[in-house]
């Protein structure tokens, strides 16, 4: 069949360029009548929302006032941010003594500096940096935050932390300047580079021991004032609980996941049962159990404060969720990897630690960070059992006499704070995922 | 490989396997297992003996006799008959469990529908719509659920007008009323002959199913398509209506009316219920939207290209080609989301909705003091729900895998 026309069909008009602004608008917003209606409607909804929020939250809002009544005197339709601003210290630090706030800030700063080398490409020994943070920092920070007299164990750990921090900083600086580790640098400087490994090692151990002694002497000369845990609160308490949760949920999760995939039936059954029990009940019931039932489980007279109990509950609960994430990562690794590792003579721990686990964890980074975000958000539940974490503080603003009944603004402020932290974490995990997968060939 | 090593390998004899007690696989595995079992067993024994001792010392009650004991407190929201002083703790457990199930069930339905809509909108060709859906997902996923629940409760549903100035959501008919004490709506009371309407409805539905099956058979045989949606809908709506009017409208309405300071009659739900429903639905919809989007993206692009090439409209491409293939990827995360909804409904305790945790594990426990039993029963309830849901999930997964082959 042929179609014959007497006249030549005129050429169709040149299509609109998709790269120009007009072309882009046409393609993405006004491609059909329905899409045009949808776009206009959406713009209208966005306009209503944004203008409403702007007028309430900024244009009509009161930022400086002594009481809520004063806010009302200023404007009836606007937000009363003055209450939130008045309570900022409480929101961030709880009822921590105002003269001692520097300790919290200093602790935070210390952590930032300690972890900074992890992000510096030229710094060496990143695994050691990470391990030193997990092993030593909690003790230093724990003492810094709670204070009081140091027991012998605490003195040792604090000294260790100080030494580790100093070495870490020196290592980072040497790494940036010379791109070598602090150990190599010292050995070169002392002209020991050609000596036997053992001699070099002994020298370094000696130096660390001297440093430790100096640190021990120095730290025993000062103490900080004791602050009881009931004064801890606000965002600080939230970060302490979730920080410990994050640091211990991953190792705990790895152990449980390995147990669940173990060939030994007893280990497998126990891990599976543990994981499934914790995963099938809500966190709030676990928290209640920790605070009300734990004293029943222990010998008479064995008392732990609520903060410790809550932390134990959060750690166990999240370790079980993390175990499932890790297990999913382990399952995604092809069997050939383990077989290959066995062929070159690695045992169980060698195979897991050097071959399987690094790949599995890399694979699961978005999910692991997702669990961390979930943990941070879940920490707000401790306000239900009477700890004054950030949500507890936000809710007590409305009970403060000058700001009686101020509910909305504190909650919105808290929501914004959490949004910023969680959103940044998830964006960073996506960036990390792209960066790490760039080097791999699949 | 050189000759030298070749010869060496050939000469090497496999060493005789010697039994080394410390290196033997079986001995080691038995050792580790006995060790673990021993430690765990000792811990369990330690906890149980301590608990028994403590319960005795403190003179706390044990046993399950409290289930039949009368409870002296009331609750504002219950689905079964219960009066304080007459009802038992067993009734309290059932009320709490039903309340948890009701709020979870409703939230699951709303969040799933909303989640699918937003998940599809995330992939809309309209740039603005896609970005708005993205903003919805990011905002509601990154704010703790508890803050959202408290916000909806204190910031929205408690600030509604007082009873005298109630909002009428039924446009002046006074059938659906919203105020700061909750939502009131009229409930139908079936009359004597109402069963006939139900029978008519059942007949219509069965007829529609048979009609649909016929139409499918005819399409398979001849390729002819028959319209099924309109006729079946018409039958399902018209037939019961006809019967309903023919039997002289055997349905009365229990309408909420203002008496004194409050509305009486109809059905009412407290503000805490509404706040929890809205917060759970919105929060979980954001999560479901992400898994729907991931599921849709997991379907090969060629599928939608091919579907469009054979002339299907965009809606049908989605409904007949993409979504069915995306389902195996969507369902597992969807169901784990449903489980999370059930578990998260326990946050009701923050705003005082009487779910199983706040009613049974908190109030009843404080009143009666059977701590171990009550916490155990609550946990067992949640475990039962989780196990039931994962049982059905496993069945679904098996079926999907079989179909794939």
Interface residues (C-beta under 8 A of the other chain):
Chain A: X28 X29 X31 X35 X38 X39 X42 X43 X45 X46 X263 X264 X265 X266 X267 X270 X277 X279 X280 X281 X282 X283 X284 X285 X288 X289 X292 X293 X295 X296 X297 X298 X299 X300 X373 X377 X378 X380 X381 X383 X384 X391 X394 X395 X398 X407 X408 X411 X412 X414 X415 X418 X419 X422 X423 X426
Chain B: X29 X32 X33 X34 X36 X37 X40 X47 X50 X51 X53 X54 X55 X57 X125 X126 X127 X128 X129 X132 X138 X139 X141 X142 X143 X144 X145 X146 X147 X148 X150 X151 X154 X155 X339 X343 X344 X346 X347 X349 X350 X357 X361 X362 X365 X371 X372 X375 X378 X379 X382 X383 X385 X386 X387
